[in-house]
């Protein structure tokens, strides 16, 4: 499968240092260190599946080059965060692969919910749910997600 190899991607980005800390109010953050260097800090209490997703989120921030300061307008932060969350889900759960998984399951008469997506792609619930939502909005094909009562 073409899953995003997040940890390997981080190793290739020699301009980024990784640190672990007990963060308050954040699960991860990326900071500019100067001279083109950046620091990603992840909350040390995160479960492994969450570490991967939060690191992926911060790597999307790195790709975009839009980092926040205390003077960044709140509206810009909300807009950028919404984009980064959506892009992180797209990269961790590629729509084409998710579409194939759903089509195979539907052909077998099995519903697909966030639990199946989370397990298949090794992502947390929020990422799995967003990926399913994105799939239903795309043109990949018919999707019959599991009813909320079944999740």
Chimera marker file (.cmm) of the C-alpha trace (Angstrom):
<marker_set name="trace">
<marker id="1" x="0.000" y="0.000" z="0.000" r="1" g="1" b="0" radius="0.5"/>
<marker id="2" x="1.071" y="3.588" z="-0.560" r="1" g="1" b="0" radius="0.5"/>
<marker id="3" x="0.689" y="4.786" z="2.985" r="1" g="1" b="0" radius="0.5"/>
<marker id="4" x="2.605" y="7.921" z="3.817" r="1" g="1" b="0" radius="0.5"/>
<marker id="5" x="5.749" y="6.813" z="5.633" r="1" g="1" b="0" radius="0.5"/>
<marker id="6" x="5.682" y="9.703" z="8.074" r="1" g="1" b="0" radius="0.5"/>
<marker id="7" x="8.679" y="8.763" z="10.216" r="1" g="1" b="0" radius="0.5"/>
<marker id="8" x="10.814" y="8.109" z="7.146" r="1" g="1" b="0" radius="0.5"/>
<marker id="9" x="9.688" y="11.436" z="5.684" r="1" g="1" b="0" radius="0.5"/>
<marker id="10" x="10.827" y="13.170" z="8.876" r="1" g="1" b="0" radius="0.5"/>
<marker id="11" x="14.281" y="11.553" z="8.594" r="1" g="1" b="0" radius="0.5"/>
<marker id="12" x="14.637" y="12.993" z="5.090" r="1" g="1" b="0" radius="0.5"/>
<marker id="13" x="13.912" y="16.508" z="6.327" r="1" g="1" b="0" radius="0.5"/>
<marker id="14" x="17.304" y="17.336" z="7.757" r="1" g="1" b="0" radius="0.5"/>
<marker id="15" x="16.188" y="20.883" z="8.575" r="1" g="1" b="0" radius="0.5"/>
<marker id="16" x="13.786" y="19.567" z="11.253" r="1" g="1" b="0" radius="0.5"/>
<marker id="17" x="14.621" y="18.540" z="14.804" r="1" g="1" b="0" radius="0.5"/>
<marker id="18" x="12.158" y="16.444" z="16.801" r="1" g="1" b="0" radius="0.5"/>
<marker id="19" x="11.563" y="16.868" z="20.522" r="1" g="1" b="0" radius="0.5"/>
<marker id="20" x="9.199" y="15.354" z="23.075" r="1" g="1" b="0" radius="0.5"/>
<marker id="21" x="7.617" y="17.331" z="25.896" r="1" g="1" b="0" radius="0.5"/>
<marker id="22" x="4.532" y="17.474" z="28.056" r="1" g="1" b="0" radius="0.5"/>
<marker id="23" x="2.525" y="20.022" z="26.096" r="1" g="1" b="0" radius="0.5"/>
<marker id="24" x="-0.424" y="21.906" z="27.497" r="1" g="1" b="0" radius="0.5"/>
<marker id="25" x="-3.228" y="22.748" z="25.090" r="1" g="1" b="0" radius="0.5"/>
<marker id="26" x="-1.450" y="21.188" z="22.100" r="1" g="1" b="0" radius="0.5"/>
<marker id="27" x="-0.633" y="17.703" z="20.907" r="1" g="1" b="0" radius="0.5"/>
<marker id="28" x="2.163" y="18.971" z="18.708" r="1" g="1" b="0" radius="0.5"/>
<marker id="29" x="3.727" y="22.142" z="17.404" r="1" g="1" b="0" radius="0.5"/>
<marker id="30" x="6.254" y="23.377" z="14.880" r="1" g="1" b="0" radius="0.5"/>
<marker id="31" x="8.520" y="26.332" z="15.516" r="1" g="1" b="0" radius="0.5"/>
<marker id="32" x="10.982" y="28.280" z="13.412" r="1" g="1" b="0" radius="0.5"/>
<marker id="33" x="14.508" y="28.103" z="14.850" r="1" g="1" b="0" radius="0.5"/>
<marker id="34" x="16.150" y="30.417" z="12.318" r="1" g="1" b="0" radius="0.5"/>
<marker id="35" x="18.574" y="29.692" z="9.493" r="1" g="1" b="0" radius="0.5"/>
<marker id="36" x="15.954" y="27.480" z="7.827" r="1" g="1" b="0" radius="0.5"/>
<marker id="37" x="15.783" y="25.099" z="10.788" r="1" g="1" b="0" radius="0.5"/>
<marker id="38" x="12.560" y="24.026" z="12.467" r="1" g="1" b="0" radius="0.5"/>
<marker id="39" x="11.612" y="22.185" z="15.632" r="1" g="1" b="0" radius="0.5"/>
<marker id="40" x="8.647" y="19.832" z="15.877" r="1" g="1" b="0" radius="0.5"/>
<marker id="41" x="7.595" y="19.065" z="19.432" r="1" g="1" b="0" radius="0.5"/>
<marker id="42" x="5.192" y="16.206" z="20.122" r="1" g="1" b="0" radius="0.5"/>
<marker id="43" x="3.381" y="15.591" z="23.383" r="1" g="1" b="0" radius="0.5"/>
<marker id="44" x="5.172" y="12.706" z="25.090" r="1" g="1" b="0" radius="0.5"/>
<marker id="45" x="1.855" y="11.248" z="26.301" r="1" g="1" b="0" radius="0.5"/>
<marker id="46" x="0.491" y="10.527" z="22.819" r="1" g="1" b="0" radius="0.5"/>
<marker id="47" x="-0.279" y="6.936" z="21.810" r="1" g="1" b="0" radius="0.5"/>
<marker id="48" x="1.755" y="5.641" z="18.848" r="1" g="1" b="0" radius="0.5"/>
<marker id="49" x="-1.117" y="5.998" z="16.358" r="1" g="1" b="0" radius="0.5"/>
<marker id="50" x="-1.642" y="9.593" z="17.527" r="1" g="1" b="0" radius="0.5"/>
<marker id="51" x="2.100" y="10.350" z="17.356" r="1" g="1" b="0" radius="0.5"/>
<marker id="52" x="2.115" y="9.436" z="13.687" r="1" g="1" b="0" radius="0.5"/>
<marker id="53" x="-0.962" y="11.552" z="12.926" r="1" g="1" b="0" radius="0.5"/>
<marker id="54" x="0.257" y="14.582" z="14.877" r="1" g="1" b="0" radius="0.5"/>
<marker id="55" x="3.705" y="14.356" z="13.276" r="1" g="1" b="0" radius="0.5"/>
<marker id="56" x="2.035" y="14.138" z="9.862" r="1" g="1" b="0" radius="0.5"/>
<marker id="57" x="0.018" y="17.266" z="10.709" r="1" g="1" b="0" radius="0.5"/>
<marker id="58" x="3.177" y="19.176" z="11.631" r="1" g="1" b="0" radius="0.5"/>
<marker id="59" x="4.933" y="17.982" z="8.454" r="1" g="1" b="0" radius="0.5"/>
<marker id="60" x="2.086" y="19.413" z="6.383" r="1" g="1" b="0" radius="0.5"/>
<marker id="61" x="2.670" y="22.738" z="8.184" r="1" g="1" b="0" radius="0.5"/>
<marker id="62" x="6.342" y="22.422" z="7.233" r="1" g="1" b="0" radius="0.5"/>
<marker id="63" x="5.425" y="21.773" z="3.594" r="1" g="1" b="0" radius="0.5"/>
<marker id="64" x="3.189" y="24.818" z="3.523" r="1" g="1" b="0" radius="0.5"/>
<marker id="65" x="5.704" y="27.047" z="5.291" r="1" g="1" b="0" radius="0.5"/>
<marker id="66" x="2.953" y="28.880" z="7.169" r="1" g="1" b="0" radius="0.5"/>
<marker id="67" x="3.877" y="28.965" z="10.842" r="1" g="1" b="0" radius="0.5"/>
<marker id="68" x="2.008" y="30.960" z="13.460" r="1" g="1" b="0" radius="0.5"/>
<marker id="69" x="3.255" y="33.638" z="15.825" r="1" g="1" b="0" radius="0.5"/>
<marker id="70" x="1.493" y="35.415" z="18.652" r="1" g="1" b="0" radius="0.5"/>
<marker id="71" x="0.477" y="38.136" z="16.179" r="1" g="1" b="0" radius="0.5"/>
<marker id="72" x="-1.075" y="35.762" z="13.607" r="1" g="1" b="0" radius="0.5"/>
<marker id="73" x="-4.759" y="36.674" z="13.155" r="1" g="1" b="0" radius="0.5"/>
<marker id="74" x="-7.104" y="34.053" z="14.582" r="1" g="1" b="0" radius="0.5"/>
<marker id="75" x="-9.074" y="33.843" z="11.331" r="1" g="1" b="0" radius="0.5"/>
<marker id="76" x="-5.886" y="32.903" z="9.438" r="1" g="1" b="0" radius="0.5"/>
<marker id="77" x="-5.010" y="30.286" z="12.051" r="1" g="1" b="0" radius="0.5"/>
<marker id="78" x="-8.463" y="28.686" z="11.765" r="1" g="1" b="0" radius="0.5"/>
<marker id="79" x="-8.342" y="28.691" z="7.956" r="1" g="1" b="0" radius="0.5"/>
<marker id="80" x="-4.842" y="27.229" z="7.821" r="1" g="1" b="0" radius="0.5"/>
<marker id="81" x="-5.585" y="24.604" z="10.479" r="1" g="1" b="0" radius="0.5"/>
<marker id="82" x="-8.687" y="23.465" z="8.584" r="1" g="1" b="0" radius="0.5"/>
<marker id="83" x="-6.616" y="23.044" z="5.434" r="1" g="1" b="0" radius="0.5"/>
<marker id="84" x="-3.810" y="21.206" z="7.264" r="1" g="1" b="0" radius="0.5"/>
<marker id="85" x="-6.244" y="18.838" z="9.016" r="1" g="1" b="0" radius="0.5"/>
<marker id="86" x="-7.902" y="17.975" z="5.698" r="1" g="1" b="0" radius="0.5"/>
<marker id="87" x="-4.592" y="17.558" z="3.878" r="1" g="1" b="0" radius="0.5"/>
<marker id="88" x="-3.217" y="15.362" z="6.675" r="1" g="1" b="0" radius="0.5"/>
<marker id="89" x="-6.231" y="13.052" z="6.334" r="1" g="1" b="0" radius="0.5"/>
<marker id="90" x="-5.780" y="12.947" z="2.539" r="1" g="1" b="0" radius="0.5"/>
<marker id="91" x="-2.118" y="11.979" z="2.892" r="1" g="1" b="0" radius="0.5"/>
<marker id="92" x="-2.589" y="9.430" z="5.673" r="1" g="1" b="0" radius="0.5"/>
<marker id="93" x="-5.660" y="7.881" z="4.025" r="1" g="1" b="0" radius="0.5"/>
<marker id="94" x="-5.292" y="8.324" z="0.267" r="1" g="1" b="0" radius="0.5"/>
<marker id="95" x="-8.724" y="8.631" z="-1.326" r="1" g="1" b="0" radius="0.5"/>
<marker id="96" x="-7.982" y="6.108" z="-4.076" r="1" g="1" b="0" radius="0.5"/>
<marker id="97" x="-6.850" y="3.458" z="-1.582" r="1" g="1" b="0" radius="0.5"/>
<marker id="98" x="-9.793" y="4.156" z="0.698" r="1" g="1" b="0" radius="0.5"/>
<marker id="99" x="-12.134" y="3.931" z="-2.283" r="1" g="1" b="0" radius="0.5"/>
<marker id="100" x="-10.693" y="0.510" z="-3.169" r="1" g="1" b="0" radius="0.5"/>
<marker id="101" x="-11.099" y="-0.689" z="0.419" r="1" g="1" b="0" radius="0.5"/>
<marker id="102" x="-14.710" y="0.505" z="0.534" r="1" g="1" b="0" radius="0.5"/>
<marker id="103" x="-15.573" y="-1.001" z="-2.859" r="1" g="1" b="0" radius="0.5"/>
<marker id="104" x="-14.133" y="-4.389" z="-1.863" r="1" g="1" b="0" radius="0.5"/>
<marker id="105" x="-16.016" y="-4.315" z="1.437" r="1" g="1" b="0" radius="0.5"/>
<marker id="106" x="-19.285" y="-3.238" z="-0.189" r="1" g="1" b="0" radius="0.5"/>
<marker id="107" x="-18.883" y="-5.957" z="-2.847" r="1" g="1" b="0" radius="0.5"/>
<marker id="108" x="-18.533" y="-8.460" z="0.010" r="1" g="1" b="0" radius="0.5"/>
<marker id="109" x="-21.599" y="-6.997" z="1.734" r="1" g="1" b="0" radius="0.5"/>
<marker id="110" x="-19.576" y="-5.506" z="4.585" r="1" g="1" b="0" radius="0.5"/>
<marker id="111" x="-20.103" y="-1.951" z="5.764" r="1" g="1" b="0" radius="0.5"/>
<marker id="112" x="-17.079" y="0.277" z="6.307" r="1" g="1" b="0" radius="0.5"/>
<marker id="113" x="-16.954" y="2.620" z="9.264" r="1" g="1" b="0" radius="0.5"/>
<marker id="114" x="-14.280" y="4.648" z="10.958" r="1" g="1" b="0" radius="0.5"/>
<marker id="115" x="-12.997" y="1.614" z="12.912" r="1" g="1" b="0" radius="0.5"/>
<marker id="116" x="-12.150" y="-0.304" z="9.730" r="1" g="1" b="0" radius="0.5"/>
<marker id="117" x="-10.482" y="2.748" z="8.204" r="1" g="1" b="0" radius="0.5"/>
<marker id="118" x="-8.544" y="3.454" z="11.399" r="1" g="1" b="0" radius="0.5"/>
<marker id="119" x="-7.294" y="-0.114" z="11.558" r="1" g="1" b="0" radius="0.5"/>
<marker id="120" x="-6.475" y="-0.429" z="7.865" r="1" g="1" b="0" radius="0.5"/>
<marker id="121" x="-4.551" y="2.854" z="7.662" r="1" g="1" b="0" radius="0.5"/>
<marker id="122" x="-3.274" y="2.996" z="11.272" r="1" g="1" b="0" radius="0.5"/>
<marker id="123" x="-4.863" y="6.371" z="11.995" r="1" g="1" b="0" radius="0.5"/>
<marker id="124" x="-6.877" y="7.774" z="14.909" r="1" g="1" b="0" radius="0.5"/>
<marker id="125" x="-10.665" y="7.989" z="14.800" r="1" g="1" b="0" radius="0.5"/>
<marker id="126" x="-10.821" y="11.674" z="13.827" r="1" g="1" b="0" radius="0.5"/>
<marker id="127" x="-8.591" y="11.093" z="10.781" r="1" g="1" b="0" radius="0.5"/>
<marker id="128" x="-10.576" y="8.004" z="9.754" r="1" g="1" b="0" radius="0.5"/>
<marker id="129" x="-13.888" y="9.852" z="10.037" r="1" g="1" b="0" radius="0.5"/>
<marker id="130" x="-12.613" y="12.814" z="8.032" r="1" g="1" b="0" radius="0.5"/>
<marker id="131" x="-11.200" y="10.508" z="5.347" r="1" g="1" b="0" radius="0.5"/>
<marker id="132" x="-14.587" y="8.807" z="4.979" r="1" g="1" b="0" radius="0.5"/>
<marker id="133" x="-16.278" y="12.193" z="4.752" r="1" g="1" b="0" radius="0.5"/>
<marker id="134" x="-13.800" y="13.307" z="2.094" r="1" g="1" b="0" radius="0.5"/>
<marker id="135" x="-14.438" y="10.110" z="0.157" r="1" g="1" b="0" radius="0.5"/>
<marker id="136" x="-18.187" y="10.672" z="0.161" r="1" g="1" b="0" radius="0.5"/>
<marker id="137" x="-17.534" y="14.148" z="-1.265" r="1" g="1" b="0" radius="0.5"/>
<marker id="138" x="-15.220" y="12.881" z="-4.007" r="1" g="1" b="0" radius="0.5"/>
<marker id="139" x="-16.026" y="11.153" z="-7.266" r="1" g="1" b="0" radius="0.5"/>
<marker id="140" x="-14.347" y="7.868" z="-6.353" r="1" g="1" b="0" radius="0.5"/>
<marker id="141" x="-17.617" y="5.955" z="-6.352" r="1" g="1" b="0" radius="0.5"/>
<marker id="142" x="-20.548" y="4.950" z="-4.209" r="1" g="1" b="0" radius="0.5"/>
<marker id="143" x="-19.918" y="4.698" z="-0.513" r="1" g="1" b="0" radius="0.5"/>
<marker id="144" x="-22.257" y="3.266" z="2.045" r="1" g="1" b="0" radius="0.5"/>
<marker id="145" x="-20.643" y="4.111" z="5.362" r="1" g="1" b="0" radius="0.5"/>
<marker id="146" x="-21.837" y="2.244" z="8.412" r="1" g="1" b="0" radius="0.5"/>
<marker id="147" x="-24.738" y="3.941" z="10.126" r="1" g="1" b="0" radius="0.5"/>
<marker id="148" x="-23.881" y="6.033" z="13.229" r="1" g="1" b="0" radius="0.5"/>
<marker id="149" x="-25.731" y="3.531" z="15.426" r="1" g="1" b="0" radius="0.5"/>
<marker id="150" x="-23.311" y="0.826" z="14.307" r="1" g="1" b="0" radius="0.5"/>
<marker id="151" x="-20.205" y="2.809" z="15.172" r="1" g="1" b="0" radius="0.5"/>
<link id1="1" id2="2" r="1" g="1" b="0" radius="0.2"/>
<link id1="2" id2="3" r="1" g="1" b="0" radius="0.2"/>
<link id1="3" id2="4" r="1" g="1" b="0" radius="0.2"/>
<link id1="4" id2="5" r="1" g="1" b="0" radius="0.2"/>
<link id1="5" id2="6" r="1" g="1" b="0" radius="0.2"/>
<link id1="6" id2="7" r="1" g="1" b="0" radius="0.2"/>
<link id1="7" id2="8" r="1" g="1" b="0" radius="0.2"/>
<link id1="8" id2="9" r="1" g="1" b="0" radius="0.2"/>
<link id1="9" id2="10" r="1" g="1" b="0" radius="0.2"/>
<link id1="10" id2="11" r="1" g="1" b="0" radius="0.2"/>
<link id1="11" id2="12" r="1" g="1" b="0" radius="0.2"/>
<link id1="12" id2="13" r="1" g="1" b="0" radius="0.2"/>
<link id1="13" id2="14" r="1" g="1" b="0" radius="0.2"/>
<link id1="14" id2="15" r="1" g="1" b="0" radius="0.2"/>
<link id1="15" id2="16" r="1" g="1" b="0" radius="0.2"/>
<link id1="16" id2="17" r="1" g="1" b="0" radius="0.2"/>
<link id1="17" id2="18" r="1" g="1" b="0" radius="0.2"/>
<link id1="18" id2="19" r="1" g="1" b="0" radius="0.2"/>
<link id1="19" id2="20" r="1" g="1" b="0" radius="0.2"/>
<link id1="20" id2="21" r="1" g="1" b="0" radius="0.2"/>
<link id1="21" id2="22" r="1" g="1" b="0" radius="0.2"/>
<link id1="22" id2="23" r="1" g="1" b="0" radius="0.2"/>
<link id1="23" id2="24" r="1" g="1" b="0" radius="0.2"/>
<link id1="24" id2="25" r="1" g="1" b="0" radius="0.2"/>
<link id1="25" id2="26" r="1" g="1" b="0" radius="0.2"/>
<link id1="26" id2="27" r="1" g="1" b="0" radius="0.2"/>
<link id1="27" id2="28" r="1" g="1" b="0" radius="0.2"/>
<link id1="28" id2="29" r="1" g="1" b="0" radius="0.2"/>
<link id1="29" id2="30" r="1" g="1" b="0" radius="0.2"/>
<link id1="30" id2="31" r="1" g="1" b="0" radius="0.2"/>
<link id1="31" id2="32" r="1" g="1" b="0" radius="0.2"/>
<link id1="32" id2="33" r="1" g="1" b="0" radius="0.2"/>
<link id1="33" id2="34" r="1" g="1" b="0" radius="0.2"/>
<link id1="34" id2="35" r="1" g="1" b="0" radius="0.2"/>
<link id1="35" id2="36" r="1" g="1" b="0" radius="0.2"/>
<link id1="36" id2="37" r="1" g="1" b="0" radius="0.2"/>
<link id1="37" id2="38" r="1" g="1" b="0" radius="0.2"/>
<link id1="38" id2="39" r="1" g="1" b="0" radius="0.2"/>
<link id1="39" id2="40" r="1" g="1" b="0" radius="0.2"/>
<link id1="40" id2="41" r="1" g="1" b="0" radius="0.2"/>
<link id1="41" id2="42" r="1" g="1" b="0" radius="0.2"/>
<link id1="42" id2="43" r="1" g="1" b="0" radius="0.2"/>
<link id1="43" id2="44" r="1" g="1" b="0" radius="0.2"/>
<link id1="44" id2="45" r="1" g="1" b="0" radius="0.2"/>
<link id1="45" id2="46" r="1" g="1" b="0" radius="0.2"/>
<link id1="46" id2="47" r="1" g="1" b="0" radius="0.2"/>
<link id1="47" id2="48" r="1" g="1" b="0" radius="0.2"/>
<link id1="48" id2="49" r="1" g="1" b="0" radius="0.2"/>
<link id1="49" id2="50" r="1" g="1" b="0" radius="0.2"/>
<link id1="50" id2="51" r="1" g="1" b="0" radius="0.2"/>
<link id1="51" id2="52" r="1" g="1" b="0" radius="0.2"/>
<link id1="52" id2="53" r="1" g="1" b="0" radius="0.2"/>
<link id1="53" id2="54" r="1" g="1" b="0" radius="0.2"/>
<link id1="54" id2="55" r="1" g="1" b="0" radius="0.2"/>
<link id1="55" id2="56" r="1" g="1" b="0" radius="0.2"/>
<link id1="56" id2="57" r="1" g="1" b="0" radius="0.2"/>
<link id1="57" id2="58" r="1" g="1" b="0" radius="0.2"/>
<link id1="58" id2="59" r="1" g="1" b="0" radius="0.2"/>
<link id1="59" id2="60" r="1" g="1" b="0" radius="0.2"/>
<link id1="60" id2="61" r="1" g="1" b="0" radius="0.2"/>
<link id1="61" id2="62" r="1" g="1" b="0" radius="0.2"/>
<link id1="62" id2="63" r="1" g="1" b="0" radius="0.2"/>
<link id1="63" id2="64" r="1" g="1" b="0" radius="0.2"/>
<link id1="64" id2="65" r="1" g="1" b="0" radius="0.2"/>
<link id1="65" id2="66" r="1" g="1" b="0" radius="0.2"/>
<link id1="66" id2="67" r="1" g="1" b="0" radius="0.2"/>
<link id1="67" id2="68" r="1" g="1" b="0" radius="0.2"/>
<link id1="68" id2="69" r="1" g="1" b="0" radius="0.2"/>
<link id1="69" id2="70" r="1" g="1" b="0" radius="0.2"/>
<link id1="70" id2="71" r="1" g="1" b="0" radius="0.2"/>
<link id1="71" id2="72" r="1" g="1" b="0" radius="0.2"/>
<link id1="72" id2="73" r="1" g="1" b="0" radius="0.2"/>
<link id1="73" id2="74" r="1" g="1" b="0" radius="0.2"/>
<link id1="74" id2="75" r="1" g="1" b="0" radius="0.2"/>
<link id1="75" id2="76" r="1" g="1" b="0" radius="0.2"/>
<link id1="76" id2="77" r="1" g="1" b="0" radius="0.2"/>
<link id1="77" id2="78" r="1" g="1" b="0" radius="0.2"/>
<link id1="78" id2="79" r="1" g="1" b="0" radius="0.2"/>
<link id1="79" id2="80" r="1" g="1" b="0" radius="0.2"/>
<link id1="80" id2="81" r="1" g="1" b="0" radius="0.2"/>
<link id1="81" id2="82" r="1" g="1" b="0" radius="0.2"/>
<link id1="82" id2="83" r="1" g="1" b="0" radius="0.2"/>
<link id1="83" id2="84" r="1" g="1" b="0" radius="0.2"/>
<link id1="84" id2="85" r="1" g="1" b="0" radius="0.2"/>
<link id1="85" id2="86" r="1" g="1" b="0" radius="0.2"/>
<link id1="86" id2="87" r="1" g="1" b="0" radius="0.2"/>
<link id1="87" id2="88" r="1" g="1" b="0" radius="0.2"/>
<link id1="88" id2="89" r="1" g="1" b="0" radius="0.2"/>
<link id1="89" id2="90" r="1" g="1" b="0" radius="0.2"/>
<link id1="90" id2="91" r="1" g="1" b="0" radius="0.2"/>
<link id1="91" id2="92" r="1" g="1" b="0" radius="0.2"/>
<link id1="92" id2="93" r="1" g="1" b="0" radius="0.2"/>
<link id1="93" id2="94" r="1" g="1" b="0" radius="0.2"/>
<link id1="94" id2="95" r="1" g="1" b="0" radius="0.2"/>
<link id1="95" id2="96" r="1" g="1" b="0" radius="0.2"/>
<link id1="96" id2="97" r="1" g="1" b="0" radius="0.2"/>
<link id1="97" id2="98" r="1" g="1" b="0" radius="0.2"/>
<link id1="98" id2="99" r="1" g="1" b="0" radius="0.2"/>
<link id1="99" id2="100" r="1" g="1" b="0" radius="0.2"/>
<link id1="100" id2="101" r="1" g="1" b="0" radius="0.2"/>
<link id1="101" id2="102" r="1" g="1" b="0" radius="0.2"/>
<link id1="102" id2="103" r="1" g="1" b="0" radius="0.2"/>
<link id1="103" id2="104" r="1" g="1" b="0" radius="0.2"/>
<link id1="104" id2="105" r="1" g="1" b="0" radius="0.2"/>
<link id1="105" id2="106" r="1" g="1" b="0" radius="0.2"/>
<link id1="106" id2="107" r="1" g="1" b="0" radius="0.2"/>
<link id1="107" id2="108" r="1" g="1" b="0" radius="0.2"/>
<link id1="108" id2="109" r="1" g="1" b="0" radius="0.2"/>
<link id1="109" id2="110" r="1" g="1" b="0" radius="0.2"/>
<link id1="110" id2="111" r="1" g="1" b="0" radius="0.2"/>
<link id1="111" id2="112" r="1" g="1" b="0" radius="0.2"/>
<link id1="112" id2="113" r="1" g="1" b="0" radius="0.2"/>
<link id1="113" id2="114" r="1" g="1" b="0" radius="0.2"/>
<link id1="114" id2="115" r="1" g="1" b="0" radius="0.2"/>
<link id1="115" id2="116" r="1" g="1" b="0" radius="0.2"/>
<link id1="116" id2="117" r="1" g="1" b="0" radius="0.2"/>
<link id1="117" id2="118" r="1" g="1" b="0" radius="0.2"/>
<link id1="118" id2="119" r="1" g="1" b="0" radius="0.2"/>
<link id1="119" id2="120" r="1" g="1" b="0" radius="0.2"/>
<link id1="120" id2="121" r="1" g="1" b="0" radius="0.2"/>
<link id1="121" id2="122" r="1" g="1" b="0" radius="0.2"/>
<link id1="122" id2="123" r="1" g="1" b="0" radius="0.2"/>
<link id1="123" id2="124" r="1" g="1" b="0" radius="0.2"/>
<link id1="124" id2="125" r="1" g="1" b="0" radius="0.2"/>
<link id1="125" id2="126" r="1" g="1" b="0" radius="0.2"/>
<link id1="126" id2="127" r="1" g="1" b="0" radius="0.2"/>
<link id1="127" id2="128" r="1" g="1" b="0" radius="0.2"/>
<link id1="128" id2="129" r="1" g="1" b="0" radius="0.2"/>
<link id1="129" id2="130" r="1" g="1" b="0" radius="0.2"/>
<link id1="130" id2="131" r="1" g="1" b="0" radius="0.2"/>
<link id1="131" id2="132" r="1" g="1" b="0" radius="0.2"/>
<link id1="132" id2="133" r="1" g="1" b="0" radius="0.2"/>
<link id1="133" id2="134" r="1" g="1" b="0" radius="0.2"/>
<link id1="134" id2="135" r="1" g="1" b="0" radius="0.2"/>
<link id1="135" id2="136" r="1" g="1" b="0" radius="0.2"/>
<link id1="136" id2="137" r="1" g="1" b="0" radius="0.2"/>
<link id1="137" id2="138" r="1" g="1" b="0" radius="0.2"/>
<link id1="138" id2="139" r="1" g="1" b="0" radius="0.2"/>
<link id1="139" id2="140" r="1" g="1" b="0" radius="0.2"/>
<link id1="140" id2="141" r="1" g="1" b="0" radius="0.2"/>
<link id1="141" id2="142" r="1" g="1" b="0" radius="0.2"/>
<link id1="142" id2="143" r="1" g="1" b="0" radius="0.2"/>
<link id1="143" id2="144" r="1" g="1" b="0" radius="0.2"/>
<link id1="144" id2="145" r="1" g="1" b="0" radius="0.2"/>
<link id1="145" id2="146" r="1" g="1" b="0" radius="0.2"/>
<link id1="146" id2="147" r="1" g="1" b="0" radius="0.2"/>
<link id1="147" id2="148" r="1" g="1" b="0" radius="0.2"/>
<link id1="148" id2="149" r="1" g="1" b="0" radius="0.2"/>
<link id1="149" id2="150" r="1" g="1" b="0" radius="0.2"/>
<link id1="150" id2="151" r="1" g="1" b="0" radius="0.2"/>
</marker_set>
